[in-house]
Amino acid sequence: MWMCRHVAKALAETNYEDLPPLRKFGLKLHVKLCIMCGKFHRQVMDFQDAARFYRTHEDQGDIPSQRCMDDSCKHRLQEAIHAARQSAKD
Ligand SMILES: [Zn+2]
């Protein structure tokens, strides 16, 4: 049985698509039904989906260069994500 804190911890530590199928199903079910955290965690999952899509297509060169982030922007984003993860753990 997933609890809100378990969902938060799983989403902070890993990409939900990388979870084993049964755990992923439990997480998605909780997010779908929970009135306390469902909306927020759905947004986190959407962000992970968008990041995965961007990473896949950036590697394949499908994204026009003007839409690609430069290295300094990527670095700032990585630092912001790392800081958010650290504050979530505290
Ligand atoms: Zn919840």
PDB file of the backbone (N, CA, C, O) and the ligand in Angstrom, with CONECT records:
HET     ZN  A 101       1
ATOM      1  N   MET A   1       0.844  -1.191   0.000  1.00  0.00           N
ATOM      2  CA  MET A   1       0.000   0.000   0.000  1.00  0.00           C
ATOM      3  C   MET A   1       0.881   1.242   0.000  1.00  0.00           C
ATOM      4  O   MET A   1       1.674   1.458   0.916  1.00  0.00           O
ATOM      5  N   TRP A   2       0.732   2.040  -1.022  1.00  0.00           N
ATOM      6  CA  TRP A   2       1.510   3.265  -1.140  1.00  0.00           C
ATOM      7  C   TRP A   2       0.907   4.344  -0.246  1.00  0.00           C
ATOM      8  O   TRP A   2      -0.312   4.491  -0.161  1.00  0.00           O
ATOM      9  N   MET A   3       1.764   5.076   0.401  1.00  0.00           N
ATOM     10  CA  MET A   3       1.332   6.248   1.158  1.00  0.00           C
ATOM     11  C   MET A   3       1.950   7.464   0.470  1.00  0.00           C
ATOM     12  O   MET A   3       2.888   7.335  -0.316  1.00  0.00           O
ATOM     13  N   CYS A   4       1.420   8.628   0.770  1.00  0.00           N
ATOM     14  CA  CYS A   4       1.876   9.857   0.116  1.00  0.00           C
ATOM     15  C   CYS A   4       3.391  10.022   0.245  1.00  0.00           C
ATOM     16  O   CYS A   4       4.059  10.388  -0.722  1.00  0.00           O
ATOM     17  N   ARG A   5       3.923   9.763   1.404  1.00  0.00           N
ATOM     18  CA  ARG A   5       5.369   9.949   1.605  1.00  0.00           C
ATOM     19  C   ARG A   5       6.173   8.948   0.792  1.00  0.00           C
ATOM     20  O   ARG A   5       7.281   9.263   0.358  1.00  0.00           O
ATOM     21  N   HIS A   6       5.641   7.746   0.574  1.00  0.00           N
ATOM     22  CA  HIS A   6       6.335   6.763  -0.258  1.00  0.00           C
ATOM     23  C   HIS A   6       6.373   7.221  -1.717  1.00  0.00           C
ATOM     24  O   HIS A   6       7.383   7.055  -2.401  1.00  0.00           O
ATOM     25  N   VAL A   7       5.274   7.794  -2.182  1.00  0.00           N
ATOM     26  CA  VAL A   7       5.226   8.315  -3.550  1.00  0.00           C
ATOM     27  C   VAL A   7       6.226   9.460  -3.696  1.00  0.00           C
ATOM     28  O   VAL A   7       6.971   9.517  -4.674  1.00  0.00           O
ATOM     29  N   ALA A   8       6.241  10.369  -2.725  1.00  0.00           N
ATOM     30  CA  ALA A   8       7.161  11.505  -2.780  1.00  0.00           C
ATOM     31  C   ALA A   8       8.608  11.032  -2.812  1.00  0.00           C
ATOM     32  O   ALA A   8       9.420  11.547  -3.580  1.00  0.00           O
ATOM     33  N   LYS A   9       8.921  10.060  -1.982  1.00  0.00           N
ATOM     34  CA  LYS A   9      10.298   9.548  -1.928  1.00  0.00           C
ATOM     35  C   LYS A   9      10.670   8.853  -3.245  1.00  0.00           C
ATOM     36  O   LYS A   9      11.764   9.066  -3.770  1.00  0.00           O
ATOM     37  N   ALA A  10       9.775   8.035  -3.773  1.00  0.00           N
ATOM     38  CA  ALA A  10      10.066   7.326  -5.024  1.00  0.00           C
ATOM     39  C   ALA A  10      10.263   8.300  -6.175  1.00  0.00           C
ATOM     40  O   ALA A  10      11.179   8.134  -6.981  1.00  0.00           O
ATOM     41  N   LEU A  11       9.405   9.319  -6.256  1.00  0.00           N
ATOM     42  CA  LEU A  11       9.529  10.268  -7.364  1.00  0.00           C
ATOM     43  C   LEU A  11      10.745  11.169  -7.216  1.00  0.00           C
ATOM     44  O   LEU A  11      11.297  11.638  -8.212  1.00  0.00           O
ATOM     45  N   ALA A  12      11.169  11.414  -5.975  1.00  0.00           N
ATOM     46  CA  ALA A  12      12.359  12.245  -5.768  1.00  0.00           C
ATOM     47  C   ALA A  12      13.634  11.477  -6.090  1.00  0.00           C
ATOM     48  O   ALA A  12      14.630  12.067  -6.508  1.00  0.00           O
ATOM     49  N   GLU A  13      13.604  10.171  -5.897  1.00  0.00           N
ATOM     50  CA  GLU A  13      14.828   9.384  -6.049  1.00  0.00           C
ATOM     51  C   GLU A  13      15.010   8.775  -7.427  1.00  0.00           C
ATOM     52  O   GLU A  13      16.137   8.508  -7.844  1.00  0.00           O
ATOM     53  N   THR A  14      13.911   8.553  -8.140  1.00  0.00           N
ATOM     54  CA  THR A  14      14.057   7.874  -9.425  1.00  0.00           C
ATOM     55  C   THR A  14      12.974   8.319 -10.395  1.00  0.00           C
ATOM     56  O   THR A  14      11.976   8.928 -10.010  1.00  0.00           O
ATOM     57  N   ASN A  15      13.196   8.001 -11.648  1.00  0.00           N
ATOM     58  CA  ASN A  15      12.182   8.213 -12.668  1.00  0.00           C
ATOM     59  C   ASN A  15      11.139   7.109 -12.509  1.00  0.00           C
ATOM     60  O   ASN A  15      11.489   5.929 -12.466  1.00  0.00           O
ATOM     61  N   TYR A  16       9.879   7.477 -12.423  1.00  0.00           N
ATOM     62  CA  TYR A  16       8.860   6.454 -12.133  1.00  0.00           C
ATOM     63  C   TYR A  16       8.780   5.388 -13.219  1.00  0.00           C
ATOM     64  O   TYR A  16       8.348   4.267 -12.947  1.00  0.00           O
ATOM     65  N   GLU A  17       9.187   5.712 -14.436  1.00  0.00           N
ATOM     66  CA  GLU A  17       9.150   4.721 -15.518  1.00  0.00           C
ATOM     67  C   GLU A  17      10.185   3.617 -15.296  1.00  0.00           C
ATOM     68  O   GLU A  17      10.071   2.536 -15.875  1.00  0.00           O
ATOM     69  N   ASP A  18      11.178   3.880 -14.473  1.00  0.00           N
ATOM     70  CA  ASP A  18      12.210   2.884 -14.201  1.00  0.00           C
ATOM     71  C   ASP A  18      11.819   1.919 -13.082  1.00  0.00           C
ATOM     72  O   ASP A  18      12.546   0.962 -12.815  1.00  0.00           O
ATOM     73  N   LEU A  19      10.691   2.155 -12.430  1.00  0.00           N
ATOM     74  CA  LEU A  19      10.254   1.269 -11.348  1.00  0.00           C
ATOM     75  C   LEU A  19       9.783  -0.065 -11.916  1.00  0.00           C
ATOM     76  O   LEU A  19       9.330  -0.127 -13.059  1.00  0.00           O
ATOM     77  N   PRO A  20       9.889  -1.136 -11.124  1.00  0.00           N
ATOM     78  CA  PRO A  20       9.318  -2.419 -11.557  1.00  0.00           C
ATOM     79  C   PRO A  20       7.816  -2.266 -11.808  1.00  0.00           C
ATOM     80  O   PRO A  20       7.171  -1.420 -11.189  1.00  0.00           O
ATOM     81  N   PRO A  21       7.256  -3.073 -12.704  1.00  0.00           N
ATOM     82  CA  PRO A  21       5.861  -2.883 -13.128  1.00  0.00           C
ATOM     83  C   PRO A  21       4.851  -2.828 -11.985  1.00  0.00           C
ATOM     84  O   PRO A  21       3.955  -1.984 -12.003  1.00  0.00           O
ATOM     85  N   LEU A  22       4.972  -3.693 -11.011  1.00  0.00           N
ATOM     86  CA  LEU A  22       3.989  -3.693  -9.925  1.00  0.00           C
ATOM     87  C   LEU A  22       4.103  -2.431  -9.069  1.00  0.00           C
ATOM     88  O   LEU A  22       3.093  -1.861  -8.655  1.00  0.00           O
ATOM     89  N   ARG A  23       5.326  -2.006  -8.809  1.00  0.00           N
ATOM     90  CA  ARG A  23       5.521  -0.771  -8.031  1.00  0.00           C
ATOM     91  C   ARG A  23       5.023   0.443  -8.817  1.00  0.00           C
ATOM     92  O   ARG A  23       4.412   1.350  -8.253  1.00  0.00           O
ATOM     93  N   LYS A  24       5.288   0.448 -10.109  1.00  0.00           N
ATOM     94  CA  LYS A  24       4.825   1.560 -10.941  1.00  0.00           C
ATOM     95  C   LYS A  24       3.291   1.613 -10.943  1.00  0.00           C
ATOM     96  O   LYS A  24       2.702   2.691 -10.867  1.00  0.00           O
ATOM     97  N   PHE A  25       2.659   0.451 -11.029  1.00  0.00           N
ATOM     98  CA  PHE A  25       1.196   0.401 -10.994  1.00  0.00           C
ATOM     99  C   PHE A  25       0.667   0.955  -9.669  1.00  0.00           C
ATOM    100  O   PHE A  25      -0.278   1.744  -9.655  1.00  0.00           O
ATOM    101  N   GLY A  26       1.275   0.542  -8.563  1.00  0.00           N
ATOM    102  CA  GLY A  26       0.846   1.030  -7.254  1.00  0.00           C
ATOM    103  C   GLY A  26       1.014   2.524  -7.111  1.00  0.00           C
ATOM    104  O   GLY A  26       0.150   3.210  -6.564  1.00  0.00           O
ATOM    105  N   LEU A  27       2.130   3.024  -7.606  1.00  0.00           N
ATOM    106  CA  LEU A  27       2.385   4.463  -7.542  1.00  0.00           C
ATOM    107  C   LEU A  27       1.346   5.224  -8.364  1.00  0.00           C
ATOM    108  O   LEU A  27       0.768   6.206  -7.899  1.00  0.00           O
ATOM    109  N   LYS A  28       1.118   4.751  -9.599  1.00  0.00           N
ATOM    110  CA  LYS A  28       0.156   5.436 -10.467  1.00  0.00           C
ATOM    111  C   LYS A  28      -1.259   5.377  -9.885  1.00  0.00           C
ATOM    112  O   LYS A  28      -2.013   6.346  -9.977  1.00  0.00           O
ATOM    113  N   LEU A  29      -1.605   4.263  -9.300  1.00  0.00           N
ATOM    114  CA  LEU A  29      -2.933   4.125  -8.696  1.00  0.00           C
ATOM    115  C   LEU A  29      -3.094   5.111  -7.545  1.00  0.00           C
ATOM    116  O   LEU A  29      -4.125   5.773  -7.419  1.00  0.00           O
ATOM    117  N   HIS A  30      -2.065   5.200  -6.710  1.00  0.00           N
ATOM    118  CA  HIS A  30      -2.131   6.142  -5.595  1.00  0.00           C
ATOM    119  C   HIS A  30      -2.289   7.570  -6.114  1.00  0.00           C
ATOM    120  O   HIS A  30      -3.134   8.323  -5.631  1.00  0.00           O
ATOM    121  N   VAL A  31      -1.467   7.938  -7.107  1.00  0.00           N
ATOM    122  CA  VAL A  31      -1.518   9.296  -7.648  1.00  0.00           C
ATOM    123  C   VAL A  31      -2.881   9.585  -8.264  1.00  0.00           C
ATOM    124  O   VAL A  31      -3.389  10.702  -8.170  1.00  0.00           O
ATOM    125  N   LYS A  32      -3.463   8.584  -8.886  1.00  0.00           N
ATOM    126  CA  LYS A  32      -4.772   8.769  -9.521  1.00  0.00           C
ATOM    127  C   LYS A  32      -5.886   8.979  -8.486  1.00  0.00           C
ATOM    128  O   LYS A  32      -6.819   9.746  -8.723  1.00  0.00           O
ATOM    129  N   LEU A  33      -5.786   8.302  -7.348  1.00  0.00           N
ATOM    130  CA  LEU A  33      -6.890   8.303  -6.389  1.00  0.00           C
ATOM    131  C   LEU A  33      -6.710   9.265  -5.215  1.00  0.00           C
ATOM    132  O   LEU A  33      -7.689   9.648  -4.574  1.00  0.00           O
ATOM    133  N   CYS A  34      -5.489   9.651  -4.936  1.00  0.00           N
ATOM    134  CA  CYS A  34      -5.235  10.421  -3.712  1.00  0.00           C
ATOM    135  C   CYS A  34      -5.649  11.884  -3.870  1.00  0.00           C
ATOM    136  O   CYS A  34      -5.198  12.570  -4.787  1.00  0.00           O
ATOM    137  N   ILE A  35      -6.507  12.349  -2.972  1.00  0.00           N
ATOM    138  CA  ILE A  35      -6.916  13.749  -3.022  1.00  0.00           C
ATOM    139  C   ILE A  35      -5.914  14.653  -2.313  1.00  0.00           C
ATOM    140  O   ILE A  35      -5.976  15.875  -2.448  1.00  0.00           O
ATOM    141  N   MET A  36      -4.987  14.056  -1.555  1.00  0.00           N
ATOM    142  CA  MET A  36      -4.014  14.860  -0.814  1.00  0.00           C
ATOM    143  C   MET A  36      -2.807  15.232  -1.683  1.00  0.00           C
ATOM    144  O   MET A  36      -2.384  16.388  -1.691  1.00  0.00           O
ATOM    145  N   CYS A  37      -2.253  14.258  -2.415  1.00  0.00           N
ATOM    146  CA  CYS A  37      -1.014  14.511  -3.140  1.00  0.00           C
ATOM    147  C   CYS A  37      -1.135  14.241  -4.638  1.00  0.00           C
ATOM    148  O   CYS A  37      -0.193  14.502  -5.386  1.00  0.00           O
ATOM    149  N   GLY A  38      -2.268  13.726  -5.085  1.00  0.00           N
ATOM    150  CA  GLY A  38      -2.391  13.284  -6.465  1.00  0.00           C
ATOM    151  C   GLY A  38      -2.082  14.348  -7.500  1.00  0.00           C
ATOM    152  O   GLY A  38      -1.368  14.085  -8.468  1.00  0.00           O
ATOM    153  N   LYS A  39      -2.610  15.542  -7.306  1.00  0.00           N
ATOM    154  CA  LYS A  39      -2.414  16.601  -8.302  1.00  0.00           C
ATOM    155  C   LYS A  39      -0.945  17.001  -8.401  1.00  0.00           C
ATOM    156  O   LYS A  39      -0.406  17.156  -9.497  1.00  0.00           O
ATOM    157  N   PHE A  40      -0.306  17.165  -7.248  1.00  0.00           N
ATOM    158  CA  PHE A  40       1.105  17.563  -7.254  1.00  0.00           C
ATOM    159  C   PHE A  40       1.973  16.481  -7.875  1.00  0.00           C
ATOM    160  O   PHE A  40       2.823  16.773  -8.716  1.00  0.00           O
ATOM    161  N   HIS A  41       1.764  15.232  -7.465  1.00  0.00           N
ATOM    162  CA  HIS A  41       2.626  14.168  -7.983  1.00  0.00           C
ATOM    163  C   HIS A  41       2.346  13.866  -9.452  1.00  0.00           C
ATOM    164  O   HIS A  41       3.241  13.411 -10.164  1.00  0.00           O
ATOM    165  N   ARG A  42       1.125  14.107  -9.917  1.00  0.00           N
ATOM    166  CA  ARG A  42       0.846  13.979 -11.358  1.00  0.00           C
ATOM    167  C   ARG A  42       1.697  14.982 -12.132  1.00  0.00           C
ATOM    168  O   ARG A  42       2.196  14.681 -13.216  1.00  0.00           O
ATOM    169  N   GLN A  43       1.856  16.187 -11.557  1.00  0.00           N
ATOM    170  CA  GLN A  43       2.683  17.206 -12.213  1.00  0.00           C
ATOM    171  C   GLN A  43       4.153  16.796 -12.211  1.00  0.00           C
ATOM    172  O   GLN A  43       4.866  17.042 -13.184  1.00  0.00           O
ATOM    173  N   VAL A  44       4.605  16.178 -11.135  1.00  0.00           N
ATOM    174  CA  VAL A  44       5.995  15.686 -11.096  1.00  0.00           C
ATOM    175  C   VAL A  44       6.192  14.610 -12.161  1.00  0.00           C
ATOM    176  O   VAL A  44       7.206  14.602 -12.859  1.00  0.00           O
ATOM    177  N   MET A  45       5.229  13.706 -12.284  1.00  0.00           N
ATOM    178  CA  MET A  45       5.326  12.648 -13.293  1.00  0.00           C
ATOM    179  C   MET A  45       5.281  13.239 -14.702  1.00  0.00           C
ATOM    180  O   MET A  45       6.000  12.777 -15.587  1.00  0.00           O
ATOM    181  N   ASP A  46       4.450  14.251 -14.917  1.00  0.00           N
ATOM    182  CA  ASP A  46       4.404  14.919 -16.227  1.00  0.00           C
ATOM    183  C   ASP A  46       5.746  15.565 -16.542  1.00  0.00           C
ATOM    184  O   ASP A  46       6.212  15.526 -17.681  1.00  0.00           O
ATOM    185  N   PHE A  47       6.365  16.160 -15.523  1.00  0.00           N
ATOM    186  CA  PHE A  47       7.676  16.774 -15.734  1.00  0.00           C
ATOM    187  C   PHE A  47       8.708  15.703 -16.096  1.00  0.00           C
ATOM    188  O   PHE A  47       9.533  15.909 -16.986  1.00  0.00           O
ATOM    189  N   GLN A  48       8.661  14.565 -15.409  1.00  0.00           N
ATOM    190  CA  GLN A  48       9.582  13.472 -15.743  1.00  0.00           C
ATOM    191  C   GLN A  48       9.349  12.982 -17.168  1.00  0.00           C
ATOM    192  O   GLN A  48      10.301  12.687 -17.890  1.00  0.00           O
ATOM    193  N   ASP A  49       8.079  12.894 -17.572  1.00  0.00           N
ATOM    194  CA  ASP A  49       7.765  12.481 -18.944  1.00  0.00           C
ATOM    195  C   ASP A  49       8.350  13.468 -19.952  1.00  0.00           C
ATOM    196  O   ASP A  49       8.946  13.069 -20.952  1.00  0.00           O
ATOM    197  N   ALA A  50       8.170  14.766 -19.675  1.00  0.00           N
ATOM    198  CA  ALA A  50       8.674  15.791 -20.590  1.00  0.00           C
ATOM    199  C   ALA A  50      10.201  15.755 -20.662  1.00  0.00           C
ATOM    200  O   ALA A  50      10.782  15.883 -21.739  1.00  0.00           O
ATOM    201  N   ALA A  51      10.841  15.580 -19.510  1.00  0.00           N
ATOM    202  CA  ALA A  51      12.309  15.525 -19.487  1.00  0.00           C
ATOM    203  C   ALA A  51      12.808  14.306 -20.249  1.00  0.00           C
ATOM    204  O   ALA A  51      13.796  14.398 -20.978  1.00  0.00           O
ATOM    205  N   ARG A  52      12.139  13.162 -20.094  1.00  0.00           N
ATOM    206  CA  ARG A  52      12.523  11.939 -20.807  1.00  0.00           C
ATOM    207  C   ARG A  52      12.344  12.129 -22.315  1.00  0.00           C
ATOM    208  O   ARG A  52      13.204  11.743 -23.106  1.00  0.00           O
ATOM    209  N   PHE A  53      11.220  12.727 -22.698  1.00  0.00           N
ATOM    210  CA  PHE A  53      10.958  12.980 -24.116  1.00  0.00           C
ATOM    211  C   PHE A  53      12.029  13.899 -24.698  1.00  0.00           C
ATOM    212  O   PHE A  53      12.575  13.633 -25.768  1.00  0.00           O
ATOM    213  N   TYR A  54      12.322  14.977 -23.984  1.00  0.00           N
ATOM    214  CA  TYR A  54      13.305  15.938 -24.465  1.00  0.00           C
ATOM    215  C   TYR A  54      14.680  15.282 -24.589  1.00  0.00           C
ATOM    216  O   TYR A  54      15.373  15.454 -25.591  1.00  0.00           O
ATOM    217  N   ARG A  55      15.068  14.522 -23.549  1.00  0.00           N
ATOM    218  CA  ARG A  55      16.380  13.867 -23.544  1.00  0.00           C
ATOM    219  C   ARG A  55      16.491  12.887 -24.712  1.00  0.00           C
ATOM    220  O   ARG A  55      17.520  12.839 -25.386  1.00  0.00           O
ATOM    221  N   THR A  56      15.439  12.110 -24.951  1.00  0.00           N
ATOM    222  CA  THR A  56      15.454  11.133 -26.047  1.00  0.00           C
ATOM    223  C   THR A  56      15.586  11.829 -27.389  1.00  0.00           C
ATOM    224  O   THR A  56      16.394  11.430 -28.229  1.00  0.00           O
ATOM    225  N   HIS A  57      14.793  12.865 -27.586  1.00  0.00           N
ATOM    226  CA  HIS A  57      14.794  13.526 -28.887  1.00  0.00           C
ATOM    227  C   HIS A  57      15.995  14.434 -29.063  1.00  0.00           C
ATOM    228  O   HIS A  57      16.433  14.675 -30.188  1.00  0.00           O
ATOM    229  N   GLU A  58      16.533  14.941 -27.961  1.00  0.00           N
ATOM    230  CA  GLU A  58      17.743  15.743 -28.078  1.00  0.00           C
ATOM    231  C   GLU A  58      18.902  14.858 -28.524  1.00  0.00           C
ATOM    232  O   GLU A  58      19.712  15.260 -29.360  1.00  0.00           O
ATOM    233  N   ASP A  59      18.980  13.645 -27.960  1.00  0.00           N
ATOM    234  CA  ASP A  59      20.040  12.713 -28.339  1.00  0.00           C
ATOM    235  C   ASP A  59      19.929  12.298 -29.798  1.00  0.00           C
ATOM    236  O   ASP A  59      20.939  12.061 -30.460  1.00  0.00           O
ATOM    237  N   GLN A  60      18.695  12.211 -30.301  1.00  0.00           N
ATOM    238  CA  GLN A  60      18.477  11.809 -31.682  1.00  0.00           C
ATOM    239  C   GLN A  60      18.608  12.983 -32.649  1.00  0.00           C
ATOM    240  O   GLN A  60      18.577  12.797 -33.865  1.00  0.00           O
ATOM    241  N   GLY A  61      18.754  14.192 -32.106  1.00  0.00           N
ATOM    242  CA  GLY A  61      18.902  15.360 -32.953  1.00  0.00           C
ATOM    243  C   GLY A  61      17.601  15.818 -33.578  1.00  0.00           C
ATOM    244  O   GLY A  61      17.631  16.533 -34.580  1.00  0.00           O
ATOM    245  N   ASP A  62      16.465  15.437 -33.028  1.00  0.00           N
ATOM    246  CA  ASP A  62      15.157  15.803 -33.586  1.00  0.00           C
ATOM    247  C   ASP A  62      14.727  17.222 -33.219  1.00  0.00           C
ATOM    248  O   ASP A  62      13.845  17.789 -33.864  1.00  0.00           O
ATOM    249  N   ILE A  63      15.339  17.791 -32.198  1.00  0.00           N
ATOM    250  CA  ILE A  63      14.932  19.103 -31.723  1.00  0.00           C
ATOM    251  C   ILE A  63      15.797  20.151 -32.405  1.00  0.00           C
ATOM    252  O   ILE A  63      17.024  20.056 -32.363  1.00  0.00           O
ATOM    253  N   PRO A  64      15.180  21.155 -33.035  1.00  0.00           N
ATOM    254  CA  PRO A  64      15.977  22.204 -33.690  1.00  0.00           C
ATOM    255  C   PRO A  64      16.919  22.863 -32.690  1.00  0.00           C
ATOM    256  O   PRO A  64      16.593  22.995 -31.510  1.00  0.00           O
ATOM    257  N   SER A  65      18.080  23.274 -33.169  1.00  0.00           N
ATOM    258  CA  SER A  65      19.120  23.772 -32.262  1.00  0.00           C
ATOM    259  C   SER A  65      18.660  24.989 -31.471  1.00  0.00           C
ATOM    260  O   SER A  65      19.100  25.164 -30.335  1.00  0.00           O
ATOM    261  N   GLN A  66      17.783  25.851 -32.028  1.00  0.00           N
ATOM    262  CA  GLN A  66      17.340  27.025 -31.275  1.00  0.00           C
ATOM    263  C   GLN A  66      16.454  26.642 -30.102  1.00  0.00           C
ATOM    264  O   GLN A  66      16.223  27.468 -29.219  1.00  0.00           O
ATOM    265  N   ARG A  67      15.952  25.412 -30.067  1.00  0.00           N
ATOM    266  CA  ARG A  67      15.139  24.960 -28.942  1.00  0.00           C
ATOM    267  C   ARG A  67      15.941  24.151 -27.932  1.00  0.00           C
ATOM    268  O   ARG A  67      15.429  23.805 -26.867  1.00  0.00           O
ATOM    269  N   CYS A  68      17.186  23.849 -28.255  1.00  0.00           N
ATOM    270  CA  CYS A  68      18.038  23.118 -27.325  1.00  0.00           C
ATOM    271  C   CYS A  68      18.595  24.086 -26.290  1.00  0.00           C
ATOM    272  O   CYS A  68      18.856  25.252 -26.589  1.00  0.00           O
ATOM    273  N   MET A  69      18.774  23.593 -25.080  1.00  0.00           N
ATOM    274  CA  MET A  69      19.374  24.403 -24.035  1.00  0.00           C
ATOM    275  C   MET A  69      20.874  24.446 -24.230  1.00  0.00           C
ATOM    276  O   MET A  69      21.488  23.449 -24.612  1.00  0.00           O
ATOM    277  N   ASP A  70      21.460  25.593 -23.969  1.00  0.00           N
ATOM    278  CA  ASP A  70      22.916  25.637 -23.986  1.00  0.00           C
ATOM    279  C   ASP A  70      23.448  25.008 -22.696  1.00  0.00           C
ATOM    280  O   ASP A  70      22.693  24.755 -21.757  1.00  0.00           O
ATOM    281  N   ASP A  71      24.750  24.764 -22.668  1.00  0.00           N
ATOM    282  CA  ASP A  71      25.335  24.034 -21.544  1.00  0.00           C
ATOM    283  C   ASP A  71      25.169  24.765 -20.210  1.00  0.00           C
ATOM    284  O   ASP A  71      24.954  24.125 -19.181  1.00  0.00           O
ATOM    285  N   SER A  72      25.266  26.101 -20.217  1.00  0.00           N
ATOM    286  CA  SER A  72      25.115  26.831 -18.945  1.00  0.00           C
ATOM    287  C   SER A  72      23.682  26.709 -18.425  1.00  0.00           C
ATOM    288  O   SER A  72      23.470  26.601 -17.217  1.00  0.00           O
ATOM    289  N   CYS A  73      22.714  26.726 -19.312  1.00  0.00           N
ATOM    290  CA  CYS A  73      21.314  26.580 -18.891  1.00  0.00           C
ATOM    291  C   CYS A  73      21.089  25.173 -18.326  1.00  0.00           C
ATOM    292  O   CYS A  73      20.422  25.010 -17.304  1.00  0.00           O
ATOM    293  N   LYS A  74      21.649  24.156 -18.994  1.00  0.00           N
ATOM    294  CA  LYS A  74      21.518  22.785 -18.486  1.00  0.00           C
ATOM    295  C   LYS A  74      22.140  22.667 -17.108  1.00  0.00           C
ATOM    296  O   LYS A  74      21.584  22.019 -16.221  1.00  0.00           O
ATOM    297  N   HIS A  75      23.301  23.297 -16.929  1.00  0.00           N
ATOM    298  CA  HIS A  75      23.997  23.238 -15.645  1.00  0.00           C
ATOM    299  C   HIS A  75      23.157  23.894 -14.547  1.00  0.00           C
ATOM    300  O   HIS A  75      23.043  23.348 -13.450  1.00  0.00           O
ATOM    301  N   ARG A  76      22.568  25.058 -14.832  1.00  0.00           N
ATOM    302  CA  ARG A  76      21.729  25.744 -13.837  1.00  0.00           C
ATOM    303  C   ARG A  76      20.509  24.894 -13.493  1.00  0.00           C
ATOM    304  O   ARG A  76      20.114  24.809 -12.330  1.00  0.00           O
ATOM    305  N   LEU A  77      19.921  24.273 -14.495  1.00  0.00           N
ATOM    306  CA  LEU A  77      18.745  23.428 -14.253  1.00  0.00           C
ATOM    307  C   LEU A  77      19.114  22.218 -13.400  1.00  0.00           C
ATOM    308  O   LEU A  77      18.374  21.856 -12.486  1.00  0.00           O
ATOM    309  N   GLN A  78      20.258  21.589 -13.694  1.00  0.00           N
ATOM    310  CA  GLN A  78      20.711  20.451 -12.895  1.00  0.00           C
ATOM    311  C   GLN A  78      20.955  20.859 -11.451  1.00  0.00           C
ATOM    312  O   GLN A  78      20.612  20.118 -10.530  1.00  0.00           O
ATOM    313  N   GLU A  79      21.549  22.037 -11.246  1.00  0.00           N
ATOM    314  CA  GLU A  79      21.782  22.524  -9.880  1.00  0.00           C
ATOM    315  C   GLU A  79      20.468  22.770  -9.152  1.00  0.00           C
ATOM    316  O   GLU A  79      20.339  22.450  -7.970  1.00  0.00           O
ATOM    317  N   ALA A  80      19.488  23.342  -9.859  1.00  0.00           N
ATOM    318  CA  ALA A  80      18.185  23.609  -9.240  1.00  0.00           C
ATOM    319  C   ALA A  80      17.493  22.301  -8.864  1.00  0.00           C
ATOM    320  O   ALA A  80      16.893  22.206  -7.793  1.00  0.00           O
ATOM    321  N   ILE A  81      17.569  21.301  -9.726  1.00  0.00           N
ATOM    322  CA  ILE A  81      16.958  20.000  -9.427  1.00  0.00           C
ATOM    323  C   ILE A  81      17.657  19.354  -8.243  1.00  0.00           C
ATOM    324  O   ILE A  81      17.007  18.799  -7.358  1.00  0.00           O
ATOM    325  N   HIS A  82      18.978  19.427  -8.228  1.00  0.00           N
ATOM    326  CA  HIS A  82      19.736  18.846  -7.116  1.00  0.00           C
ATOM    327  C   HIS A  82      19.369  19.539  -5.803  1.00  0.00           C
ATOM    328  O   HIS A  82      19.166  18.875  -4.787  1.00  0.00           O
ATOM    329  N   ALA A  83      19.283  20.867  -5.822  1.00  0.00           N
ATOM    330  CA  ALA A  83      18.916  21.613  -4.611  1.00  0.00           C
ATOM    331  C   ALA A  83      17.510  21.255  -4.142  1.00  0.00           C
ATOM    332  O   ALA A  83      17.265  21.113  -2.943  1.00  0.00           O
ATOM    333  N   ALA A  84      16.585  21.109  -5.096  1.00  0.00           N
ATOM    334  CA  ALA A  84      15.204  20.740  -4.729  1.00  0.00           C
ATOM    335  C   ALA A  84      15.165  19.355  -4.118  1.00  0.00           C
ATOM    336  O   ALA A  84      14.433  19.122  -3.156  1.00  0.00           O
ATOM    337  N   ARG A  85      15.939  18.435  -4.662  1.00  0.00           N
ATOM    338  CA  ARG A  85      15.981  17.085  -4.102  1.00  0.00           C
ATOM    339  C   ARG A  85      16.572  17.081  -2.695  1.00  0.00           C
ATOM    340  O   ARG A  85      16.100  16.358  -1.818  1.00  0.00           O
ATOM    341  N   GLN A  86      17.610  17.894  -2.487  1.00  0.00           N
ATOM    342  CA  GLN A  86      18.222  17.973  -1.160  1.00  0.00           C
ATOM    343  C   GLN A  86      17.235  18.543  -0.152  1.00  0.00           C
ATOM    344  O   GLN A  86      17.130  18.039   0.965  1.00  0.00           O
ATOM    345  N   SER A  87      16.514  19.585  -0.534  1.00  0.00           N
ATOM    346  CA  SER A  87      15.557  20.177   0.403  1.00  0.00           C
ATOM    347  C   SER A  87      14.383  19.243   0.662  1.00  0.00           C
ATOM    348  O   SER A  87      13.799  19.275   1.745  1.00  0.00           O
ATOM    349  N   ALA A  88      14.026  18.408  -0.317  1.00  0.00           N
ATOM    350  CA  ALA A  88      12.946  17.435  -0.116  1.00  0.00           C
ATOM    351  C   ALA A  88      13.358  16.353   0.874  1.00  0.00           C
ATOM    352  O   ALA A  88      12.522  15.817   1.603  1.00  0.00           O
ATOM    353  N   LYS A  89      14.659  16.033   0.897  1.00  0.00           N
ATOM    354  CA  LYS A  89      15.154  14.999   1.816  1.00  0.00           C
ATOM    355  C   LYS A  89      15.245  15.507   3.246  1.00  0.00           C
ATOM    356  O   LYS A  89      15.133  14.738   4.201  1.00  0.00           O
ATOM    357  N   ASP A  90      15.454  16.839   3.385  1.00  0.00           N
ATOM    358  CA  ASP A  90      15.623  17.417   4.735  1.00  0.00           C
ATOM    359  C   ASP A  90      14.306  17.550   5.449  1.00  0.00           C
ATOM    360  O   ASP A  90      14.266  18.015   6.588  1.00  0.00           O
TER     361      ASP A  90
HETATM  362 ZN    ZN A 101      -1.133  10.689  -1.629  1.00  0.00          ZN2+
END
